[in-house]
């Protein structure tokens, strides 16, 4: 099965367990796809990027309510 990876940087769960901060900083502020058996298991997203996503989501929800 082919799965899209929605990040420019990927790391295995083993790499993440061995050195989480190295994996997190390796993408220079961008999300990192964490792979389990070469399939994305989850994305490691920097706090600043996560906050921006949540702000945008809230804006979209408020816009939908206002319409």
Secondary structure, 3 states (H helix, E strand, C coil): CCCCCCCCEEEEHHHHHHCHHHHHHCCCCCCEEEEECCEEEEEECCHHHHHHHHHHHHHHHHHHHHC
